[in-house]
Amino acid sequence: MPIYEYQCHEHDRFELRQPMGSASEQAACPHCGASARRVLSAPRIVTRGHGAWMAAIDRADKSRYEPEVVSSLPATGLRRSTPVIPLTPQLRGLPRP
Ligand SMILES: [Zn+2]
């Protein structure tokens, strides 16, 4: 059952669980009984339990607006080498510098 959020003029927001599609635009405030209007809010998205996944998403999202400035390639621990193309009979016939 979804949670709908209402805003009272005198008090803070409060939530009500109501069947989908049956929430009215007004509800009585549980503190003062005054009519409170329904407000739209972001749905709750579960972010717990997937720390590495959410960190990767946050990092990718951040890189769109605040890319990290680096002065060199990140160290991978692997030695970089230029790939060597094996000399086939066809390549041996090409001019060399
Ligand atoms: Zn109230």
Backbone and ligand atoms as CSV (ligand in chain L), in Angstrom:
chain,resi,resn,atom,element,x,y,z
A,1,MET,N,N,0.851,-1.179,0.000
A,1,MET,CA,C,0.000,0.000,0.000
A,1,MET,C,C,0.894,1.239,0.000
A,2,PRO,N,N,0.686,2.138,-0.918
A,2,PRO,CA,C,1.560,3.320,-0.990
A,2,PRO,C,C,1.335,4.285,0.169
A,3,ILE,N,N,2.344,5.094,0.388
A,3,ILE,CA,C,2.301,6.111,1.443
A,3,ILE,C,C,2.106,7.459,0.762
A,4,TYR,N,N,1.102,8.188,1.203
A,4,TYR,CA,C,0.828,9.529,0.678
A,4,TYR,C,C,1.213,10.542,1.739
A,5,GLU,N,N,1.726,11.661,1.280
A,5,GLU,CA,C,2.219,12.676,2.199
A,5,GLU,C,C,1.313,13.906,2.140
A,6,TYR,N,N,1.028,14.459,3.310
A,6,TYR,CA,C,0.162,15.636,3.425
A,6,TYR,C,C,0.893,16.715,4.207
A,7,GLN,N,N,0.532,17.959,3.937
A,7,GLN,CA,C,1.165,19.101,4.599
A,7,GLN,C,C,0.109,19.907,5.332
A,8,CYS,N,N,0.261,19.991,6.655
A,8,CYS,CA,C,-0.636,20.812,7.468
A,8,CYS,C,C,-0.046,22.223,7.543
A,9,HIS,N,N,-0.895,23.220,7.577
A,9,HIS,CA,C,-0.413,24.608,7.665
A,9,HIS,C,C,0.212,24.892,9.024
A,10,GLU,N,N,-0.259,24.225,10.057
A,10,GLU,CA,C,0.235,24.480,11.414
A,10,GLU,C,C,1.375,23.543,11.806
A,11,HIS,N,N,1.336,22.338,11.287
A,11,HIS,CA,C,2.326,21.337,11.680
A,11,HIS,C,C,3.136,20.899,10.471
A,12,ASP,N,N,4.014,19.984,10.717
A,12,ASP,CA,C,4.877,19.476,9.658
A,12,ASP,C,C,4.102,18.477,8.798
A,13,ARG,N,N,4.777,17.900,7.890
A,13,ARG,CA,C,4.161,16.902,7.009
A,13,ARG,C,C,3.858,15.622,7.787
A,14,PHE,N,N,2.867,14.903,7.321
A,14,PHE,CA,C,2.568,13.587,7.886
A,14,PHE,C,C,2.218,12.653,6.744
A,15,GLU,N,N,2.304,11.367,7.036
A,15,GLU,CA,C,2.086,10.354,6.010
A,15,GLU,C,C,0.873,9.494,6.345
A,16,LEU,N,N,0.207,9.058,5.310
A,16,LEU,CA,C,-0.934,8.149,5.455
A,16,LEU,C,C,-0.796,7.034,4.440
A,17,ARG,N,N,-1.022,5.804,4.898
A,17,ARG,CA,C,-1.055,4.655,3.982
A,17,ARG,C,C,-2.484,4.491,3.499
A,18,GLN,N,N,-2.631,4.507,2.193
A,18,GLN,CA,C,-3.957,4.372,1.601
A,18,GLN,C,C,-3.854,3.503,0.363
A,19,PRO,N,N,-4.924,2.826,0.006
A,19,PRO,CA,C,-4.879,2.006,-1.204
A,19,PRO,C,C,-4.534,2.845,-2.428
A,20,MET,N,N,-3.849,2.221,-3.368
A,20,MET,CA,C,-3.399,2.897,-4.587
A,20,MET,C,C,-4.570,3.571,-5.300
A,21,GLY,N,N,-4.398,4.842,-5.596
A,21,GLY,CA,C,-5.395,5.582,-6.351
A,21,GLY,C,C,-6.568,6.074,-5.542
A,22,SER,N,N,-6.592,5.808,-4.238
A,22,SER,CA,C,-7.742,6.230,-3.441
A,22,SER,C,C,-7.419,7.410,-2.542
A,23,ALA,N,N,-6.203,7.943,-2.619
A,23,ALA,CA,C,-5.826,9.059,-1.749
A,23,ALA,C,C,-6.552,10.328,-2.189
A,24,SER,N,N,-7.156,10.989,-1.228
A,24,SER,CA,C,-7.845,12.236,-1.544
A,24,SER,C,C,-6.853,13.393,-1.526
A,25,GLU,N,N,-7.283,14.520,-2.060
A,25,GLU,CA,C,-6.410,15.700,-2.094
A,25,GLU,C,C,-6.285,16.346,-0.723
A,26,GLN,N,N,-7.225,16.075,0.160
A,26,GLN,CA,C,-7.213,16.645,1.507
A,26,GLN,C,C,-7.321,15.512,2.525
A,27,ALA,N,N,-6.703,15.705,3.691
A,27,ALA,CA,C,-6.816,14.749,4.791
A,27,ALA,C,C,-6.746,15.530,6.090
A,28,ALA,N,N,-7.315,14.979,7.131
A,28,ALA,CA,C,-7.309,15.645,8.437
A,28,ALA,C,C,-5.958,15.438,9.103
A,29,CYS,N,N,-5.400,16.536,9.617
A,29,CYS,CA,C,-4.117,16.474,10.313
A,29,CYS,C,C,-4.303,15.661,11.595
A,30,PRO,N,N,-3.395,14.720,11.912
A,30,PRO,CA,C,-3.557,13.911,13.129
A,30,PRO,C,C,-3.320,14.720,14.407
A,31,HIS,N,N,-2.730,15.916,14.307
A,31,HIS,CA,C,-2.439,16.721,15.490
A,31,HIS,C,C,-3.560,17.703,15.795
A,32,CYS,N,N,-4.031,18.415,14.773
A,32,CYS,CA,C,-5.025,19.467,15.022
A,32,CYS,C,C,-6.354,19.206,14.331
A,33,GLY,N,N,-6.402,18.251,13.452
A,33,GLY,CA,C,-7.658,17.933,12.778
A,33,GLY,C,C,-7.970,18.847,11.608
A,34,ALA,N,N,-7.111,19.819,11.350
A,34,ALA,CA,C,-7.348,20.741,10.235
A,34,ALA,C,C,-7.118,20.000,8.915
A,35,SER,N,N,-7.693,20.575,7.869
A,35,SER,CA,C,-7.546,19.974,6.555
A,35,SER,C,C,-6.133,20.226,6.033
A,36,ALA,N,N,-5.478,19.166,5.614
A,36,ALA,CA,C,-4.130,19.267,5.068
A,36,ALA,C,C,-4.163,18.809,3.620
A,37,ARG,N,N,-3.362,19.480,2.803
A,37,ARG,CA,C,-3.381,19.126,1.377
A,37,ARG,C,C,-2.284,18.103,1.079
A,38,ARG,N,N,-2.557,17.295,0.071
A,38,ARG,CA,C,-1.596,16.278,-0.336
A,38,ARG,C,C,-0.450,16.928,-1.093
A,39,VAL,N,N,0.748,16.471,-0.851
A,39,VAL,CA,C,1.932,16.981,-1.551
A,39,VAL,C,C,2.603,15.822,-2.263
A,40,LEU,N,N,3.263,16.160,-3.347
A,40,LEU,CA,C,4.008,15.147,-4.089
A,40,LEU,C,C,5.413,15.064,-3.523
A,41,SER,N,N,5.900,13.874,-3.373
A,41,SER,CA,C,7.257,13.693,-2.877
A,41,SER,C,C,7.918,12.574,-3.667
A,42,ALA,N,N,9.220,12.526,-3.565
A,42,ALA,CA,C,9.984,11.504,-4.289
A,42,ALA,C,C,9.705,10.134,-3.680
A,43,PRO,N,N,9.596,9.125,-4.520
A,43,PRO,CA,C,9.391,7.784,-3.973
A,43,PRO,C,C,10.623,7.323,-3.226
A,44,ARG,N,N,10.414,6.485,-2.258
A,44,ARG,CA,C,11.532,5.967,-1.481
A,44,ARG,C,C,12.220,4.884,-2.282
A,45,ILE,N,N,13.480,5.093,-2.473
A,45,ILE,CA,C,14.273,4.124,-3.223
A,45,ILE,C,C,15.246,3.485,-2.248
A,46,VAL,N,N,15.250,2.188,-2.210
A,46,VAL,CA,C,16.117,1.472,-1.283
A,46,VAL,C,C,17.554,1.555,-1.777
A,47,THR,N,N,18.411,2.102,-0.945
A,47,THR,CA,C,19.810,2.223,-1.334
A,47,THR,C,C,20.694,1.408,-0.406
A,48,ARG,N,N,20.099,0.720,0.543
A,48,ARG,CA,C,20.899,-0.061,1.478
A,48,ARG,C,C,21.145,-1.458,0.914
A,49,GLY,N,N,22.265,-2.025,1.276
A,49,GLY,CA,C,22.536,-3.397,0.894
A,49,GLY,C,C,23.264,-3.526,-0.431
A,50,HIS,N,N,23.399,-2.439,-1.157
A,50,HIS,CA,C,24.102,-2.481,-2.424
A,50,HIS,C,C,25.159,-1.387,-2.427
A,51,GLY,N,N,25.984,-1.363,-1.408
A,51,GLY,CA,C,26.956,-0.293,-1.232
A,51,GLY,C,C,27.870,-0.103,-2.419
A,52,ALA,N,N,28.474,-1.179,-2.896
A,52,ALA,CA,C,29.411,-1.060,-4.017
A,52,ALA,C,C,28.681,-0.614,-5.276
A,53,TRP,N,N,27.496,-1.157,-5.495
A,53,TRP,CA,C,26.709,-0.801,-6.674
A,53,TRP,C,C,26.308,0.670,-6.626
A,54,MET,N,N,25.817,1.122,-5.486
A,54,MET,CA,C,25.390,2.513,-5.369
A,54,MET,C,C,26.586,3.455,-5.433
A,55,ALA,N,N,27.730,3.042,-4.897
A,55,ALA,CA,C,28.934,3.871,-4.974
A,55,ALA,C,C,29.363,4.038,-6.425
A,56,ALA,N,N,29.256,2.969,-7.207
A,56,ALA,CA,C,29.624,3.054,-8.628
A,56,ALA,C,C,28.669,3.977,-9.373
A,57,ILE,N,N,27.389,3.892,-9.055
A,57,ILE,CA,C,26.404,4.763,-9.706
A,57,ILE,C,C,26.667,6.216,-9.314
A,58,ASP,N,N,26.923,6.461,-8.023
A,58,ASP,CA,C,27.205,7.824,-7.572
A,58,ASP,C,C,28.455,8.373,-8.242
A,59,ARG,N,N,29.484,7.543,-8.356
A,59,ARG,CA,C,30.742,7.980,-8.978
A,59,ARG,C,C,30.522,8.304,-10.465
A,60,ALA,N,N,29.759,7.460,-11.140
A,60,ALA,CA,C,29.482,7.711,-12.560
A,60,ALA,C,C,28.646,8.968,-12.728
A,61,ASP,N,N,27.680,9.164,-11.841
A,61,ASP,CA,C,26.834,10.353,-11.927
A,61,ASP,C,C,27.645,11.611,-11.635
A,62,LYS,N,N,28.530,11.527,-10.635
A,62,LYS,CA,C,29.371,12.677,-10.292
A,62,LYS,C,C,30.307,13.027,-11.439
A,63,SER,N,N,30.803,12.019,-12.141
A,63,SER,CA,C,31.758,12.282,-13.218
A,63,SER,C,C,31.115,13.045,-14.371
A,64,ARG,N,N,29.777,13.019,-14.449
A,64,ARG,CA,C,29.095,13.783,-15.498
A,64,ARG,C,C,29.233,15.275,-15.255
A,65,TYR,N,N,29.244,15.680,-13.991
A,65,TYR,CA,C,29.239,17.105,-13.667
A,65,TYR,C,C,30.550,17.577,-13.055
A,66,GLU,N,N,31.236,16.705,-12.339
A,66,GLU,CA,C,32.486,17.065,-11.683
A,66,GLU,C,C,33.539,16.010,-11.996
A,67,PRO,N,N,33.987,15.939,-13.251
A,67,PRO,CA,C,34.977,14.902,-13.569
A,67,PRO,C,C,36.287,15.153,-12.832
A,68,GLU,N,N,36.912,14.063,-12.434
A,68,GLU,CA,C,38.197,14.166,-11.743
A,68,GLU,C,C,39.273,14.568,-12.740
A,69,VAL,N,N,40.152,15.477,-12.313
A,69,VAL,CA,C,41.255,15.909,-13.156
A,69,VAL,C,C,42.477,15.112,-12.737
A,70,VAL,N,N,43.070,14.425,-13.686
A,70,VAL,CA,C,44.247,13.609,-13.390
A,70,VAL,C,C,45.391,14.069,-14.272
A,71,SER,N,N,46.613,13.826,-13.796
A,71,SER,CA,C,47.793,14.207,-14.569
A,71,SER,C,C,48.441,12.997,-15.227
A,72,SER,N,N,47.985,11.798,-14.870
A,72,SER,CA,C,48.544,10.594,-15.493
A,72,SER,C,C,47.490,9.497,-15.454
A,73,LEU,N,N,47.777,8.448,-16.169
A,73,LEU,CA,C,46.863,7.321,-16.169
A,73,LEU,C,C,46.888,6.644,-14.801
A,74,PRO,N,N,45.787,6.105,-14.382
A,74,PRO,CA,C,45.791,5.423,-13.090
A,74,PRO,C,C,46.671,4.183,-13.136
A,75,ALA,N,N,47.383,3.928,-12.040
A,75,ALA,CA,C,48.266,2.770,-11.973
A,75,ALA,C,C,47.438,1.497,-11.883
A,76,THR,N,N,47.734,0.575,-12.752
A,76,THR,CA,C,47.003,-0.691,-12.736
A,76,THR,C,C,47.862,-1.826,-12.226
A,77,GLY,N,N,49.150,-1.569,-12.053
A,77,GLY,CA,C,50.042,-2.629,-11.629
A,77,GLY,C,C,50.550,-3.463,-12.794
A,78,LEU,N,N,50.014,-3.221,-13.972
A,78,LEU,CA,C,50.448,-3.966,-15.152
A,78,LEU,C,C,51.448,-3.131,-15.936
A,79,ARG,N,N,52.416,-3.787,-16.508
A,79,ARG,CA,C,53.398,-3.088,-17.321
A,79,ARG,C,C,52.812,-2.857,-18.693
A,80,ARG,N,N,52.878,-1.615,-19.125
A,80,ARG,CA,C,52.326,-1.294,-20.444
A,80,ARG,C,C,53.377,-1.593,-21.503
A,81,SER,N,N,52.961,-2.211,-22.532
A,81,SER,CA,C,53.887,-2.487,-23.630
A,81,SER,C,C,53.142,-2.288,-24.940
A,82,THR,N,N,53.887,-1.925,-25.924
A,82,THR,CA,C,53.307,-1.739,-27.244
A,82,THR,C,C,53.080,-3.109,-27.869
A,83,PRO,N,N,51.904,-3.367,-28.346
A,83,PRO,CA,C,51.685,-4.677,-28.952
A,83,PRO,C,C,52.546,-4.842,-30.200
A,84,VAL,N,N,53.087,-6.012,-30.337
A,84,VAL,CA,C,53.949,-6.316,-31.484
A,84,VAL,C,C,53.161,-7.185,-32.453
A,85,ILE,N,N,53.106,-6.718,-33.668
A,85,ILE,CA,C,52.405,-7.480,-34.696
A,85,ILE,C,C,53.373,-8.519,-35.247
A,86,PRO,N,N,53.011,-9.763,-35.253
A,86,PRO,CA,C,53.923,-10.782,-35.796
A,86,PRO,C,C,54.162,-10.544,-37.278
A,87,LEU,N,N,55.379,-10.745,-37.670
A,87,LEU,CA,C,55.731,-10.522,-39.066
A,87,LEU,C,C,55.294,-11.717,-39.916
A,88,THR,N,N,54.267,-11.488,-40.634
A,88,THR,CA,C,53.808,-12.510,-41.571
A,88,THR,C,C,54.499,-12.248,-42.900
A,89,PRO,N,N,54.483,-13.195,-43.801
A,89,PRO,CA,C,55.124,-12.972,-45.112
A,89,PRO,C,C,54.592,-11.722,-45.798
A,90,GLN,N,N,53.319,-11.401,-45.643
A,90,GLN,CA,C,52.771,-10.206,-46.285
A,90,GLN,C,C,53.354,-8.939,-45.658
A,91,LEU,N,N,53.514,-8.929,-44.314
A,91,LEU,CA,C,54.040,-7.739,-43.638
A,91,LEU,C,C,55.538,-7.555,-43.899
A,92,ARG,N,N,56.265,-8.647,-44.142
A,92,ARG,CA,C,57.704,-8.527,-44.388
A,92,ARG,C,C,57.976,-7.754,-45.679
A,93,GLY,N,N,57.035,-7.769,-46.578
A,93,GLY,CA,C,57.215,-7.087,-47.849
A,93,GLY,C,C,56.971,-5.585,-47.780
A,94,LEU,N,N,56.437,-5.086,-46.650
A,94,LEU,CA,C,56.166,-3.650,-46.542
A,94,LEU,C,C,57.453,-2.884,-46.305
A,95,PRO,N,N,57.526,-1.619,-46.768
A,95,PRO,CA,C,58.737,-0.808,-46.539
A,95,PRO,C,C,58.921,-0.536,-45.057
A,96,ARG,N,N,60.145,-0.439,-44.598
A,96,ARG,CA,C,60.469,-0.189,-43.194
A,96,ARG,C,C,61.151,1.164,-43.073
A,97,PRO,N,N,60.966,1.799,-41.922
A,97,PRO,CA,C,61.614,3.099,-41.740
A,97,PRO,C,C,63.117,2.962,-41.579
L,1,ZN,ZN,ZN,-2.014,20.195,11.983
